[in-house]
Amino acid sequence: MKKVILVLLASCLSGGIFAQKESKADVLKKNENPVPQKKYSCDSINVNFETGLLNGKIGPSSPPDSIKKFLPCVSAEYPMGDDQQVCGGGLSLDKQGIYFNLEHGLIEFSSNTTAFLPAKILGAAEDDLAGLMQMEPTQITDIQPVGDRPIISVYLFPKNYGCVAIWVDQKDKKAFKIQVHNVDASKVYLCIY
């Protein structure tokens, strides 16, 4: 009789321990969060001048739907050929200081951009550009805007996908705008507004 009681007691204890382990596993499963879907953030846009891509996904030849999907912070849309945006239709990310000129295949970064650039080019001295880009420009184009505005020089650096254009105001000799173009330097669309 003692053996039967010991066997019953042992089986109850082991069953309780096993049930306790199962309940811990169930609790762990309940506490696990499902893997969230990939969300794209406009607060951390990384620019790569070697590939011409933003966040490894969007470039100067990307269609508008892809841009809106991966960068859902588009603040304005300008139709092609419309005179609302002097230099060509596209998509604007005002808060991030980025303009996708879809009409002419370029991405423009203004001096107030929040994008992470591979080098501190905006505000850099004209003489430092070749060192920051780690190459010499293939072309430098000087543009005389209307009236008494100072001359602007555009330094064009070749890339496999097209080129990078860095705009320098000759009044203070500092870079104030960067563009990533999907064409080479000889075909770049330069527009002053």
C-alpha positions in Angstrom: 0.0 0.0 0.0 2.9 2.3 0.8 4.3 1.7 -2.7 1.0 2.6 -4.3 0.8 5.8 -2.3 4.4 6.7 -3.2 3.8 6.0 -6.9 0.7 8.1 -6.9 2.4 10.9 -5.0 5.4 10.8 -7.4 3.2 10.9 -10.5 1.2 13.8 -9.1 4.4 15.7 -8.4 5.9 15.1 -11.8 2.6 15.9 -13.5 2.4 19.1 -11.5 6.0 20.0 -12.5 5.3 19.1 -16.2 2.1 21.2 -16.1 4.0 24.1 -14.6 6.6 23.9 -17.4 3.8 24.0 -20.0 2.2 27.0 -18.4 5.5 28.9 -18.4 5.9 28.1 -22.1 2.4 29.3 -22.7 3.1 32.5 -20.8 6.3 33.1 -22.8 4.4 32.6 -26.1 1.7 35.1 -25.0 4.4 37.6 -24.1 6.2 37.3 -27.5 5.5 40.2 -29.8 4.7 39.3 -33.4 7.4 40.5 -35.8 6.2 44.0 -36.9 6.0 44.8 -40.6 8.9 47.0 -41.9 8.1 50.6 -41.4 10.0 53.2 -43.3 11.0 56.3 -41.5 11.4 59.8 -42.8 13.4 60.8 -39.7 16.5 58.7 -40.7 17.1 59.1 -44.4 20.6 58.0 -45.3 22.1 59.1 -48.6 24.7 57.1 -50.4 26.5 59.0 -53.2 28.2 55.9 -54.5 24.9 54.2 -55.3 22.7 57.3 -55.6 20.1 55.7 -53.3 18.3 56.9 -50.2 18.0 54.2 -47.5 19.2 51.7 -50.0 15.9 51.8 -51.9 15.0 55.1 -53.6 17.1 56.8 -56.3 16.7 59.6 -58.9 15.0 57.2 -61.3 12.5 55.8 -58.8 8.8 56.0 -59.7 6.5 58.2 -57.6 4.6 55.2 -56.1 7.9 53.7 -54.8 9.0 57.1 -53.3 5.6 57.5 -51.5 5.8 53.9 -50.2 9.3 54.1 -48.8 9.2 57.8 -47.8 5.6 58.3 -46.7 6.3 61.9 -45.6 5.7 63.5 -49.1 4.3 67.0 -48.3 3.6 68.2 -51.9 3.2 66.8 -55.4 3.9 69.0 -58.5 2.6 67.8 -61.9 5.0 67.5 -64.8 5.2 70.7 -66.9 3.4 72.7 -64.3 4.7 76.2 -63.6 4.1 75.8 -59.8 7.6 74.3 -59.5 9.9 76.3 -61.8 12.5 73.5 -62.3 10.2 70.6 -63.0 7.4 68.4 -61.5 8.0 66.0 -58.7 7.6 65.3 -55.0 8.6 67.4 -52.1 9.6 66.4 -48.6 9.6 69.9 -47.1 10.5 69.0 -43.5 13.4 66.8 -44.7 14.7 69.4 -47.2 14.5 67.0 -50.1 12.9 67.4 -53.6 12.5 64.6 -56.1 12.5 66.3 -59.5 10.9 63.5 -61.4 10.7 65.5 -64.6 14.5 65.7 -64.9 15.6 62.7 -62.9 17.3 64.2 -59.9 17.1 64.4 -56.1 17.9 67.7 -54.5 19.0 68.3 -51.0 18.7 71.9 -49.7 21.0 73.4 -47.1 18.4 72.6 -44.4 18.1 68.9 -45.2 17.7 66.5 -42.3 19.1 63.6 -44.4 22.3 61.9 -43.3 24.9 62.7 -46.0 28.1 60.7 -46.4 30.2 63.8 -46.0 29.6 67.3 -44.5 29.3 69.0 -47.9 26.6 71.5 -47.3 28.3 74.7 -45.9 31.7 73.3 -46.9 34.2 75.6 -48.5 34.6 75.4 -52.3 38.2 74.4 -52.0 37.3 71.4 -49.8 34.8 69.7 -52.2 37.3 67.5 -54.1 38.6 66.1 -50.8 35.1 65.5 -49.3 34.0 63.7 -52.5 37.4 61.9 -52.7 37.7 62.8 -56.4 38.1 65.7 -58.8 35.0 67.0 -60.6 34.8 66.2 -64.3 33.0 69.5 -65.0 32.5 72.9 -63.4 29.7 75.0 -64.8 29.4 78.7 -63.8 25.9 80.1 -64.0 25.0 83.8 -63.9 21.5 84.2 -62.5 19.4 87.2 -63.3 20.3 90.7 -62.2 23.0 91.4 -59.7 22.9 88.0 -58.0 26.3 86.4 -57.5 27.6 83.7 -59.9 26.9 80.1 -58.9 29.3 77.4 -59.7 28.2 73.8 -60.1 30.7 71.0 -59.5 29.8 67.8 -61.2 31.3 64.5 -59.9 30.8 61.4 -62.1 29.1 58.3 -60.6 28.0 54.9 -62.2 24.3 56.0 -62.1 24.9 59.5 -63.3 26.6 62.3 -61.3 26.5 64.4 -58.1 26.1 68.1 -58.6 27.3 70.4 -55.8 26.2 74.0 -56.0 28.5 76.8 -54.6 27.5 80.4 -54.2 30.5 82.5 -55.3 29.6 85.3 -52.9 30.6 83.2 -49.8 32.3 80.3 -51.7 30.3 77.7 -49.8 28.2 74.7 -50.9 24.5 75.3 -50.5 22.7 72.6 -52.5 23.4 69.0 -53.6 21.8 67.1 -56.4 22.0 63.4 -57.3 21.3 63.1 -61.1 20.5 59.9 -63.1 22.4 61.3 -66.1 26.1 62.0 -66.7 27.6 65.5 -66.3 27.2 66.4 -70.0 23.4 66.0 -69.9 22.6 67.4 -66.4 19.6 69.8 -66.1 20.7 72.9 -64.1 17.9 75.2 -63.1 18.0 78.3 -60.8 14.9 79.5 -59.1 
